[in-house]
Amino acid sequence: MIIQKANITDNEILTSITKKSKAYWGYSVEQIQKWDKNLTISQDYIRENNVFKLIDKGFVIGYYSYVFKDEKVIELDNLFILPEHIGRGFGKYLLLDFLNRIKETGIEKIKLDSEPNAEDFYAKMGFVKIGEFETSIKNRFMPIMEMKL
């Protein structure tokens, strides 16, 4: 397994991983289509942000991306794994790589908006829920989580 910076030409595979991973949680095809804009990883997004892909046996199976909000705060913007690899430690592997990558940056806090079904994963990794907001789906709330470094 290796983690390397994504190329702008990875946008289609990363978009596919994002949509398949989101659908894993039971969202309908129609709902995934409604979220199309938010689940699409463009070449510009890869060019302008920090995007790292996980390659296992020659295939991209997951990725993460982050954005500097200011000199003290980073937002973990995406962390997605192909459904057939969820629950096998790859998410933890990606998150630990992310934490290692940013540890010398002077960042004091990491924030993220968690998929509700992934909240327990982030909590186990040391994130704390600090709030939530209602999504476009009635009575579905996205946890806002943070980790202080």
C-alpha positions in Angstrom: 0.0 0.0 0.0 1.2 3.5 -0.8 -0.2 6.9 -0.3 0.7 9.6 -2.8 -0.4 13.0 -4.0 -3.2 12.8 -6.4 -2.8 13.9 -10.0 -5.4 16.1 -11.7 -6.2 13.2 -14.0 -7.4 11.2 -10.9 -10.5 13.3 -10.7 -12.8 10.7 -12.2 -11.6 7.8 -10.1 -11.8 10.0 -6.9 -15.3 11.1 -7.8 -16.3 7.5 -8.4 -14.9 6.5 -5.0 -16.7 9.3 -3.3 -20.1 8.4 -4.8 -19.8 4.7 -4.2 -18.6 5.2 -0.7 -21.5 7.6 0.0 -24.0 5.1 -1.5 -22.6 2.4 0.9 -24.6 4.1 3.7 -27.9 3.3 2.0 -28.6 6.6 0.2 -30.7 6.2 -2.9 -29.4 6.7 -6.5 -31.7 9.7 -6.7 -30.1 11.2 -3.5 -26.6 10.6 -4.8 -27.6 12.4 -8.0 -28.9 15.3 -6.0 -25.5 15.6 -4.3 -23.6 15.3 -7.6 -22.0 18.7 -7.4 -20.9 18.1 -3.8 -19.6 14.6 -4.5 -17.6 15.5 -7.6 -13.9 16.0 -7.4 -12.8 18.3 -10.2 -9.3 18.7 -11.7 -9.3 22.3 -10.2 -10.1 20.9 -6.8 -7.1 18.6 -7.0 -4.9 21.3 -8.4 -5.9 23.8 -5.6 -6.0 21.5 -2.6 -4.1 18.8 -0.8 -5.4 15.5 -2.1 -3.7 12.1 -1.4 -4.8 8.8 -2.9 -4.3 5.3 -1.4 -3.1 2.7 -3.8 -3.4 -1.0 -3.0 -2.2 -3.7 -5.5 -2.1 -1.1 -8.3 -5.6 0.3 -7.7 -6.7 3.5 -6.1 -9.1 2.4 -3.3 -9.4 5.6 -1.3 -8.3 9.1 -0.7 -8.4 12.1 1.6 -8.1 15.8 1.1 -7.6 18.8 3.3 -7.8 22.6 3.2 -6.0 25.1 5.3 -8.7 27.4 6.8 -6.1 29.7 8.3 -2.6 29.3 9.9 -4.0 27.4 12.9 -7.0 25.4 11.5 -7.2 22.6 8.8 -10.4 21.1 7.5 -10.4 17.5 6.6 -12.6 17.9 3.6 -12.8 14.3 2.3 -11.9 10.8 3.4 -13.5 8.1 1.3 -12.8 4.4 0.8 -14.3 2.1 -1.8 -17.2 0.1 -0.1 -15.5 -3.3 -0.5 -12.6 -2.0 1.6 -14.6 -0.2 4.4 -14.1 -1.8 7.8 -10.7 -3.2 6.9 -8.4 -0.5 8.5 -7.9 1.6 5.3 -9.7 4.6 6.7 -7.5 4.6 9.8 -4.5 4.2 7.6 -5.5 7.3 5.6 -6.3 9.3 8.7 -3.0 8.5 10.4 -1.2 9.5 7.2 -3.0 12.8 7.2 -2.2 13.4 10.9 1.4 12.6 10.3 1.6 14.8 7.2 0.3 17.9 9.1 2.0 17.5 12.5 4.9 19.9 11.7 2.7 22.6 10.2 1.9 24.5 13.4 -1.8 23.6 13.1 -3.7 23.6 16.4 -7.1 22.3 15.3 -8.6 20.0 12.7 -12.3 20.4 11.8 -14.5 18.2 9.7 -18.2 17.7 8.8 -18.8 14.0 9.3 -21.0 11.7 7.4 -23.4 10.7 10.2 -22.6 7.0 9.7 -18.9 7.8 10.2 -19.2 9.8 13.4 -18.1 6.8 15.6 -15.0 6.2 13.4 -13.9 9.8 13.9 -14.7 9.7 17.6 -12.5 6.6 18.0 -9.7 8.4 16.2 -9.9 11.3 18.8 -12.3 13.8 17.2 -15.0 15.4 19.4 -18.4 16.5 18.2 -18.8 20.2 18.7 -22.1 20.8 16.9 -24.3 19.7 14.0 -26.3 21.0 11.1 -29.4 19.7 9.3 -28.7 18.6 5.7 -31.0 18.6 2.7 -32.5 15.4 4.0 -35.1 16.2 6.6 -34.0 15.0 10.1 -30.5 14.1 8.9 -27.8 16.0 10.8 -24.1 16.2 9.9 -21.9 16.2 13.0 -19.3 19.0 13.1 -16.2 17.5 14.7 -12.8 18.7 15.7 -9.5 17.5 17.1 -7.2 19.8 19.0 -3.5 19.1 18.5 
